[in-house]
Amino acid sequence: MKKFCCVVLALLPLTAFAYPIDVQKNLNGLKIDYETFDTDKDIGSIKVVNFGDVDAICKVVFNNGPEAPRTRNIEIPARKHTNATAKFSREIIRLRIDLSCSPK
């Protein structure tokens, strides 16, 4: 039983592929919140929620080190949410996201 537990504990790091996600935000006074997801080892995503009464236009820039940044422009209606996703050609070690929003 002890050997079985040791094998299971040794394999745990092989099953986890989570990576840290840093977000820099520039919301210009809008009531916006976000939630990030590590969807896969080479895919990152962010859910942006608009709690305000004004529609918003957001620019999301995904940066994964040496690769070219991926830019997504999203429009978020008042009291709704929108997702933005980026796929990279390499495995993500640390994902940096720049989120900047302005009123429509």
C-alpha positions as CSV (number, residue, x, y, z in Angstrom):
1,M,0.0,0.0,0.0
2,K,2.8,2.4,0.8
3,K,4.4,1.8,-2.6
4,F,1.1,2.5,-4.3
5,C,0.7,5.8,-2.5
6,C,4.3,6.8,-3.4
7,V,3.6,6.1,-7.1
8,V,0.4,8.1,-7.1
9,L,2.1,11.0,-5.4
10,A,5.0,10.9,-7.8
11,L,2.6,11.1,-10.8
12,L,0.6,14.1,-9.6
13,P,2.9,16.7,-11.2
14,L,2.5,15.0,-14.5
15,T,-1.3,15.6,-14.5
16,A,-1.3,19.3,-13.7
17,F,-0.7,21.8,-16.4
18,A,-1.8,25.1,-14.7
19,Y,0.3,28.2,-15.4
20,P,0.2,31.6,-13.8
21,I,-1.8,34.4,-15.5
22,D,-1.0,38.1,-14.9
23,V,-3.5,40.7,-15.9
24,Q,-2.8,44.4,-16.4
25,K,-6.1,46.4,-16.6
26,N,-7.0,49.9,-17.7
27,L,-10.8,50.2,-17.3
28,N,-11.3,54.0,-17.6
29,G,-13.8,54.1,-14.8
30,L,-16.1,51.3,-16.2
31,K,-17.7,48.7,-14.0
32,I,-15.9,45.7,-15.5
33,D,-14.7,42.5,-13.9
34,Y,-12.8,39.6,-15.4
35,E,-12.0,35.9,-14.8
36,T,-9.0,34.1,-16.4
37,F,-8.8,30.5,-17.4
38,D,-5.9,28.2,-18.3
39,T,-8.0,26.2,-20.8
40,D,-5.2,24.0,-22.1
41,K,-1.4,24.0,-22.1
42,D,-1.3,26.3,-25.2
43,I,-4.6,28.1,-24.9
44,G,-5.5,30.9,-22.5
45,S,-8.9,32.7,-22.1
46,I,-10.5,35.5,-20.2
47,K,-14.1,36.2,-19.4
48,V,-14.9,39.9,-19.2
49,V,-18.1,41.0,-17.5
50,N,-19.7,44.5,-17.8
51,F,-21.7,45.4,-14.7
52,G,-22.3,49.0,-15.9
53,D,-25.1,50.7,-17.8
54,V,-22.9,51.6,-20.8
55,D,-21.7,49.3,-23.5
56,A,-17.9,48.8,-23.6
57,I,-15.3,48.1,-26.2
58,C,-12.2,46.2,-24.9
59,K,-8.9,45.4,-26.3
60,V,-7.3,42.2,-24.9
61,V,-3.7,41.4,-25.7
62,F,-2.4,37.9,-24.8
63,N,1.4,37.7,-24.4
64,N,3.3,34.4,-24.0
65,G,7.0,35.5,-23.9
66,P,8.9,35.2,-27.2
67,E,5.8,34.6,-29.4
68,A,4.0,37.5,-31.1
69,P,1.2,38.9,-28.9
70,R,-2.4,37.9,-29.8
71,T,-4.8,40.8,-29.9
72,R,-8.6,40.4,-29.5
73,N,-11.1,43.3,-29.8
74,I,-14.4,42.6,-28.0
75,E,-17.6,44.5,-27.5
76,I,-19.4,43.9,-24.2
77,P,-23.1,45.1,-24.0
78,A,-24.2,46.5,-20.6
79,R,-24.9,43.8,-18.0
80,K,-23.5,41.1,-20.2
81,H,-20.3,39.1,-20.6
82,T,-18.0,38.0,-23.4
83,N,-15.1,35.6,-23.7
84,A,-11.8,36.0,-25.5
85,T,-9.4,33.2,-26.2
86,A,-5.9,32.9,-27.7
87,K,-4.0,29.8,-28.9
88,F,-0.3,29.8,-29.0
89,S,2.1,27.5,-30.9
90,R,4.1,26.7,-27.8
91,E,3.2,25.6,-24.3
92,I,2.4,28.5,-22.1
93,I,4.7,29.0,-19.1
94,R,3.4,32.4,-17.9
95,L,0.6,34.2,-19.6
96,R,0.4,38.0,-19.5
97,I,-2.9,39.7,-20.5
98,D,-3.4,43.5,-21.0
99,L,-7.1,44.4,-20.7
100,S,-8.0,48.0,-21.7
101,C,-11.6,49.1,-22.0
102,S,-13.4,52.3,-23.0
103,P,-17.1,53.3,-23.3
104,K,-18.7,52.7,-26.6
